[in-house]
């Protein structure tokens, strides 16, 4: 099972580095000492990072505000995905791990 950290111990608002989808479904785990009131959002790009849109499932943006896990349906081969922490104040060690 391949794993990658889209956010790694973030302590302030930030956008993680994008990774390229493998065409498989993904398991997402988000955890932090403190989210600092912030929200972690997943974004994807179909044009190699030129434009980013929120990842949605059944029409709702995939967001996280507490320690949790989720399952994402299959990401298209070559599609880029990244995580963004925004609206935080005093966030501590926010991490998002994605696994095949």
DRENDO-1510 file (C-alpha; in Angstrom, 1 decimal, always signed):
<recs>
REC; n; res; u; v; w
REC; 1; UNK; +0.0; +0.0; +0.0 .
REC; 2; UNK; +1.5; +3.3; -1.1 .
REC; 3; UNK; +1.0; +6.3; +1.3 .
REC; 4; UNK; +1.8; +10.0; +0.9 .
REC; 5; UNK; +1.4; +13.0; +3.2 .
REC; 6; UNK; -0.5; +15.8; +1.5 .
REC; 7; UNK; -0.1; +17.9; +4.6 .
REC; 8; UNK; +2.7; +17.1; +7.1 .
REC; 9; UNK; +2.5; +18.7; +10.6 .
REC; 10; UNK; +1.1; +22.1; +9.3 .
REC; 11; UNK; +1.0; +24.8; +12.0 .
REC; 12; UNK; -0.5; +27.6; +9.9 .
REC; 13; UNK; -2.6; +28.0; +6.8 .
REC; 14; UNK; -0.8; +26.3; +3.9 .
REC; 15; UNK; -1.3; +24.4; +0.6 .
REC; 16; UNK; +0.4; +21.1; +0.4 .
REC; 17; UNK; +2.4; +19.9; -2.7 .
REC; 18; UNK; +0.3; +18.1; -5.3 .
REC; 19; UNK; +0.6; +14.4; -6.1 .
REC; 20; UNK; -0.5; +12.6; -9.2 .
REC; 21; UNK; -3.4; +10.1; -8.9 .
REC; 22; UNK; -2.8; +6.5; -9.8 .
REC; 23; UNK; -6.3; +5.7; -10.9 .
REC; 24; UNK; -7.2; +3.9; -7.7 .
REC; 25; UNK; -9.6; +4.7; -4.8 .
REC; 26; UNK; -8.0; +6.4; -1.8 .
REC; 27; UNK; -8.2; +6.2; +1.9 .
REC; 28; UNK; -7.8; +9.6; +3.6 .
REC; 29; UNK; -6.8; +10.1; +7.3 .
REC; 30; UNK; -6.6; +13.5; +8.8 .
REC; 31; UNK; -5.3; +14.2; +12.3 .
REC; 32; UNK; -3.9; +17.1; +14.4 .
REC; 33; UNK; -3.1; +18.2; +17.9 .
REC; 34; UNK; -5.3; +21.2; +17.1 .
REC; 35; UNK; -7.0; +22.4; +13.9 .
REC; 36; UNK; -7.1; +25.9; +15.3 .
REC; 37; UNK; -10.6; +26.5; +13.9 .
REC; 38; UNK; -9.2; +25.8; +10.4 .
REC; 39; UNK; -10.6; +23.6; +7.6 .
REC; 40; UNK; -8.7; +21.1; +5.5 .
REC; 41; UNK; -10.0; +21.0; +1.9 .
REC; 42; UNK; -9.0; +18.6; -0.9 .
REC; 43; UNK; -8.5; +20.0; -4.4 .
REC; 44; UNK; -7.9; +18.4; -7.8 .
REC; 45; UNK; -6.6; +19.5; -11.1 .
REC; 46; UNK; -7.2; +18.0; -14.5 .
REC; 47; UNK; -4.7; +20.3; -16.3 .
REC; 48; UNK; -1.5; +19.5; -14.5 .
REC; 49; UNK; -2.0; +22.1; -11.8 .
REC; 50; UNK; -3.1; +25.0; -13.9 .
REC; 51; UNK; -6.5; +25.2; -12.2 .
REC; 52; UNK; -7.7; +23.7; -9.0 .
REC; 53; UNK; -11.3; +22.8; -7.9 .
REC; 54; UNK; -12.6; +21.3; -4.7 .
REC; 55; UNK; -12.9; +17.5; -4.6 .
REC; 56; UNK; -16.6; +16.7; -4.2 .
REC; 57; UNK; -18.6; +13.6; -3.4 .
REC; 58; UNK; -22.3; +13.6; -4.2 .
REC; 59; UNK; -22.1; +17.3; -4.8 .
REC; 60; UNK; -20.5; +18.3; -1.5 .
REC; 61; UNK; -16.9; +19.5; -1.1 .
REC; 62; UNK; -14.7; +17.1; +0.9 .
REC; 63; UNK; -13.5; +19.0; +4.0 .
REC; 64; UNK; -12.2; +18.1; +7.4 .
REC; 65; UNK; -12.4; +20.0; +10.7 .
REC; 66; UNK; -11.5; +17.3; +13.1 .
REC; 67; UNK; -9.5; +14.0; +13.4 .
REC; 68; UNK; -11.3; +11.6; +11.0 .
REC; 69; UNK; -10.9; +9.3; +8.0 .
REC; 70; UNK; -12.7; +9.1; +4.7 .
REC; 71; UNK; -12.7; +7.0; +1.5 .
REC; 72; UNK; -12.5; +8.7; -1.9 .
REC; 73; UNK; -13.8; +7.1; -5.0 .
REC; 74; UNK; -11.4; +6.4; -7.8 .
REC; 75; UNK; -9.2; +9.4; -8.9 .
REC; 76; UNK; -8.5; +9.5; -12.6 .
REC; 77; UNK; -5.1; +8.4; -13.8 .
REC; 78; UNK; -2.9; +11.4; -13.9 .
REC; 79; UNK; -5.2; +13.7; -12.0 .
REC; 80; UNK; -3.4; +15.9; -9.5 .
REC; 81; UNK; -4.7; +16.2; -5.9 .
REC; 82; UNK; -3.5; +18.4; -3.0 .
REC; 83; UNK; -4.7; +19.5; +0.5 .
REC; 84; UNK; -5.1; +23.0; +1.8 .
REC; 85; UNK; -5.4; +24.2; +5.4 .
REC; 86; UNK; -7.2; +27.5; +5.6 .
REC; 87; UNK; -8.9; +29.7; +8.3 .
REC; 88; UNK; -6.8; +28.4; +11.1 .
REC; 89; UNK; -5.5; +30.3; +14.1 .
REC; 90; UNK; -3.1; +28.3; +16.3 .
REC; 91; UNK; -3.2; +25.1; +14.3 .
REC; 92; UNK; -0.8; +22.4; +15.5 .
REC; 93; UNK; +0.6; +19.4; +13.6 .
REC; 94; UNK; -2.2; +19.1; +11.0 .
REC; 95; UNK; -1.5; +16.1; +8.9 .
REC; 96; UNK; -3.4; +14.4; +6.0 .
REC; 97; UNK; -2.3; +11.0; +4.8 .
REC; 98; UNK; -3.6; +9.4; +1.6 .
REC; 99; UNK; -3.2; +5.7; +0.9 .
REC; 100; UNK; -4.1; +3.4; -2.0 .
</recs>
